[in-house]
Amino acid sequence: MKLSTQIRPISYLKAHAAEIVRRLAEQREPLIITQNGEAKVVIQDIESYEQTQQTMALLKILALGMRQIEEGRVLPARDVIKRLRKHKEVQ
């Protein structure tokens, strides 16, 4: 994807909204909207947005896990498994 082909002024968005929505859904490439020559917003289809949000959530979980490892806040797997089994028996 070449972003330079996906840049349009806000006037284009106003005049071609329905076409833009259709194209975003088909091509799944973001569209950058400019105002007064400056990039102001990025528009993308809902599926791409949801995928981006899921990716961000996974990256946050990974970063949290890495931080916990660096801080030494970890347990051996066997201890965790024992704890889970014990918890399951209680329920």
Beta strands, then each sheet from edge to edge (+ up, - down):
strand 1: 7-9
strand 2: 31-35
strand 3: 38-43
sheet 1: 1+ 2+ 3-
end
